[in-house]
Amino acid sequence: MMLSNMLRAPCGHRRRPAAGFTLVELLITVAVLSFLLALAVPAFRSFMQNDQQWVQQNTLVLSLNAARSEAIKQDVAGGVQVCSSTDGATCTNTPWAQGWIVLPSVNPVNPLLPATPLQVIGALPTGTTLTEVNNNFSVTFLSNGAVNTPVAFRMCDVRGATQARYSQVTSMGRVLSSPTPGQDLSSPAVALVCP
């Protein structure tokens, strides 16, 4: 009798349930997390693609604006050129997606030396195309801020024409970008076409 009393827990003490999750609770948690991830991953990927393309378009716009500003500042007859370039030193008349440079017509430090690029932009990521709609490989900003010929750019990625971006330079040198993906700046807007 004494032995059985010793094995029993003292009065008022109960066994505590084991801490942690039950198998059912764990399975429900995993199912909810899987559902949330299935919703979040595509949205995050789309967000990253939009952000990357926005950065690429703004890099082009900044290069064009930098060239215009430099042309006005230098006030030289040849102006400042933005041109496609694969080597980062000279205009190479290659597709814009392979990179571009901002190149003054004369060296601003020493006119006797060859001009060096003011800006060098490398190739765009694989799957991204940048096309000038009239197949121009350069645009020159003159000392009054105008351009030798107006240009328009269409940037496409793997998502196609509905997400394409459009930028243009007017004859007066103003750089504009369409706020709506997949459309140009005309009125009414025209849907873009990707290569």
Secondary structure as a PSIPRED ss2 file (coil, helix, strand):
# PSIPRED VFORMAT (PSIPRED V4.0)

   1 M C   1.000  0.000  0.000
   2 M H   0.000  1.000  0.000
   3 L H   0.000  1.000  0.000
   4 S H   0.000  1.000  0.000
   5 N H   0.000  1.000  0.000
   6 M H   0.000  1.000  0.000
   7 L H   0.000  1.000  0.000
   8 R C   1.000  0.000  0.000
   9 A C   1.000  0.000  0.000
  10 P C   1.000  0.000  0.000
  11 C C   1.000  0.000  0.000
  12 G C   1.000  0.000  0.000
  13 H C   1.000  0.000  0.000
  14 R C   1.000  0.000  0.000
  15 R C   1.000  0.000  0.000
  16 R C   1.000  0.000  0.000
  17 P C   1.000  0.000  0.000
  18 A C   1.000  0.000  0.000
  19 A C   1.000  0.000  0.000
  20 G C   1.000  0.000  0.000
  21 F C   1.000  0.000  0.000
  22 T C   1.000  0.000  0.000
  23 L H   0.000  1.000  0.000
  24 V H   0.000  1.000  0.000
  25 E H   0.000  1.000  0.000
  26 L H   0.000  1.000  0.000
  27 L H   0.000  1.000  0.000
  28 I H   0.000  1.000  0.000
  29 T H   0.000  1.000  0.000
  30 V H   0.000  1.000  0.000
  31 A H   0.000  1.000  0.000
  32 V H   0.000  1.000  0.000
  33 L H   0.000  1.000  0.000
  34 S H   0.000  1.000  0.000
  35 F H   0.000  1.000  0.000
  36 L H   0.000  1.000  0.000
  37 L H   0.000  1.000  0.000
  38 A H   0.000  1.000  0.000
  39 L H   0.000  1.000  0.000
  40 A H   0.000  1.000  0.000
  41 V H   0.000  1.000  0.000
  42 P H   0.000  1.000  0.000
  43 A H   0.000  1.000  0.000
  44 F H   0.000  1.000  0.000
  45 R H   0.000  1.000  0.000
  46 S H   0.000  1.000  0.000
  47 F H   0.000  1.000  0.000
  48 M H   0.000  1.000  0.000
  49 Q H   0.000  1.000  0.000
  50 N H   0.000  1.000  0.000
  51 D H   0.000  1.000  0.000
  52 Q H   0.000  1.000  0.000
  53 Q H   0.000  1.000  0.000
  54 W H   0.000  1.000  0.000
  55 V H   0.000  1.000  0.000
  56 Q H   0.000  1.000  0.000
  57 Q H   0.000  1.000  0.000
  58 N H   0.000  1.000  0.000
  59 T H   0.000  1.000  0.000
  60 L H   0.000  1.000  0.000
  61 V H   0.000  1.000  0.000
  62 L H   0.000  1.000  0.000
  63 S H   0.000  1.000  0.000
  64 L H   0.000  1.000  0.000
  65 N H   0.000  1.000  0.000
  66 A H   0.000  1.000  0.000
  67 A H   0.000  1.000  0.000
  68 R H   0.000  1.000  0.000
  69 S H   0.000  1.000  0.000
  70 E H   0.000  1.000  0.000
  71 A H   0.000  1.000  0.000
  72 I H   0.000  1.000  0.000
  73 K H   0.000  1.000  0.000
  74 Q H   0.000  1.000  0.000
  75 D C   1.000  0.000  0.000
  76 V C   1.000  0.000  0.000
  77 A C   1.000  0.000  0.000
  78 G C   1.000  0.000  0.000
  79 G C   1.000  0.000  0.000
  80 V E   0.000  0.000  1.000
  81 Q E   0.000  0.000  1.000
  82 V E   0.000  0.000  1.000
  83 C E   0.000  0.000  1.000
  84 S E   0.000  0.000  1.000
  85 S C   1.000  0.000  0.000
  86 T C   1.000  0.000  0.000
  87 D C   1.000  0.000  0.000
  88 G C   1.000  0.000  0.000
  89 A C   1.000  0.000  0.000
  90 T C   1.000  0.000  0.000
  91 C C   1.000  0.000  0.000
  92 T C   1.000  0.000  0.000
  93 N C   1.000  0.000  0.000
  94 T C   1.000  0.000  0.000
  95 P C   1.000  0.000  0.000
  96 W H   0.000  1.000  0.000
  97 A H   0.000  1.000  0.000
  98 Q H   0.000  1.000  0.000
  99 G C   1.000  0.000  0.000
 100 W E   0.000  0.000  1.000
 101 I E   0.000  0.000  1.000
 102 V E   0.000  0.000  1.000
 103 L E   0.000  0.000  1.000
 104 P E   0.000  0.000  1.000
 105 S C   1.000  0.000  0.000
 106 V C   1.000  0.000  0.000
 107 N C   1.000  0.000  0.000
 108 P C   1.000  0.000  0.000
 109 V C   1.000  0.000  0.000
 110 N C   1.000  0.000  0.000
 111 P C   1.000  0.000  0.000
 112 L C   1.000  0.000  0.000
 113 L C   1.000  0.000  0.000
 114 P C   1.000  0.000  0.000
 115 A C   1.000  0.000  0.000
 116 T C   1.000  0.000  0.000
 117 P C   1.000  0.000  0.000
 118 L C   1.000  0.000  0.000
 119 Q E   0.000  0.000  1.000
 120 V E   0.000  0.000  1.000
 121 I E   0.000  0.000  1.000
 122 G C   1.000  0.000  0.000
 123 A C   1.000  0.000  0.000
 124 L C   1.000  0.000  0.000
 125 P C   1.000  0.000  0.000
 126 T C   1.000  0.000  0.000
 127 G C   1.000  0.000  0.000
 128 T C   1.000  0.000  0.000
 129 T E   0.000  0.000  1.000
 130 L E   0.000  0.000  1.000
 131 T E   0.000  0.000  1.000
 132 E E   0.000  0.000  1.000
 133 V C   1.000  0.000  0.000
 134 N C   1.000  0.000  0.000
 135 N C   1.000  0.000  0.000
 136 N C   1.000  0.000  0.000
 137 F C   1.000  0.000  0.000
 138 S E   0.000  0.000  1.000
 139 V E   0.000  0.000  1.000
 140 T E   0.000  0.000  1.000
 141 F E   0.000  0.000  1.000
 142 L C   1.000  0.000  0.000
 143 S C   1.000  0.000  0.000
 144 N C   1.000  0.000  0.000
 145 G C   1.000  0.000  0.000
 146 A C   1.000  0.000  0.000
 147 V E   0.000  0.000  1.000
 148 N C   1.000  0.000  0.000
 149 T C   1.000  0.000  0.000
 150 P C   1.000  0.000  0.000
 151 V E   0.000  0.000  1.000
 152 A E   0.000  0.000  1.000
 153 F E   0.000  0.000  1.000
 154 R E   0.000  0.000  1.000
 155 M E   0.000  0.000  1.000
 156 C E   0.000  0.000  1.000
 157 D C   1.000  0.000  0.000
 158 V C   1.000  0.000  0.000
 159 R C   1.000  0.000  0.000
 160 G C   1.000  0.000  0.000
 161 A H   0.000  1.000  0.000
 162 T H   0.000  1.000  0.000
 163 Q H   0.000  1.000  0.000
 164 A C   1.000  0.000  0.000
 165 R E   0.000  0.000  1.000
 166 Y E   0.000  0.000  1.000
 167 S E   0.000  0.000  1.000
 168 Q E   0.000  0.000  1.000
 169 V E   0.000  0.000  1.000
 170 T C   1.000  0.000  0.000
 171 S C   1.000  0.000  0.000
 172 M C   1.000  0.000  0.000
 173 G C   1.000  0.000  0.000
 174 R C   1.000  0.000  0.000
 175 V E   0.000  0.000  1.000
 176 L E   0.000  0.000  1.000
 177 S E   0.000  0.000  1.000
 178 S C   1.000  0.000  0.000
 179 P C   1.000  0.000  0.000
 180 T C   1.000  0.000  0.000
 181 P C   1.000  0.000  0.000
 182 G C   1.000  0.000  0.000
 183 Q E   0.000  0.000  1.000
 184 D C   1.000  0.000  0.000
 185 L C   1.000  0.000  0.000
 186 S C   1.000  0.000  0.000
 187 S C   1.000  0.000  0.000
 188 P C   1.000  0.000  0.000
 189 A C   1.000  0.000  0.000
 190 V C   1.000  0.000  0.000
 191 A E   0.000  0.000  1.000
 192 L C   1.000  0.000  0.000
 193 V C   1.000  0.000  0.000
 194 C C   1.000  0.000  0.000
 195 P C   1.000  0.000  0.000
